[in-house]
Amino acid sequence: MNIVCAGDCVIDRYVDRHLEQCGGISFNVAVHARRALPMTDSVHLISAVGDDDAGRRLLARCRRRVW
């Protein structure tokens, strides 16, 4: 099976808890699909990200494949 998630990837900032984490609907769906499906299935994420610190963090997280 091939799953393709297209849409937003963002950094969620929780100011009151001093917490930042990768998020966004498409990012979260891709993460949960990867965790739920066998490794023989493919999960892909298509999103535009900025050329800034947040964008670099998102890309680094995806490249590490820490799903």
N, C-alpha and C positions, 0 to 999 in steps of 0.2 A: 504494500500500500504506500502511496505517496501523499503526503499532506503538505499543502502550501498555505502559509499564513501571510497575508499582506495587510499592512496598515502601520499603526503607530508603535514606536518604541520610544520610551521616555525614561527619565530619571524621576522617580517619585521621591519627593522631599517631605519628610515629616518633621517640621521645625520644632514642635514641642517635645519630640523624642530625640532630637539630634540624630536623625536616621535618614539615609539615602539608599535607595535600592533601584535596580533596573525594573521597569514595568511597562505598562501600556497593554491594551487588550491583545494585540497581535503577538507581542512578546510573551505575555502570560499564556496564551493559548498554545503557542509553540513549545514553551517549556513543559506545560502539563501534558501535551500530546506526546512529546519525546519520552517523558517519564512513564506514561501509560502504555505505550505501544512497544512491541518487541524491537530490538535493535536492527532487525532485518527490514523494518519499515523505515521510510525516509520522511524526515520533517524538515521543511525549508521555511525560512523567514525572509520576506521581502519588505524592506522599509527604507525610507529616507532618514538619514541621520546628519546632524550638523557637524561642521568641521571645528569643533570646540572640545573642551574637556569632557562634557557629558557624552558627546558623540563617540569620542575615543574610548570612554569607559564602556559604553554599550557594545561597541565593536569588539573590544577586548574580551568582554564576557561571552559574547557569541563565539569567538574564535577558540576560547578555552573549552567550549562545549560543556560547561558546567551547568547542566540542565537539572 
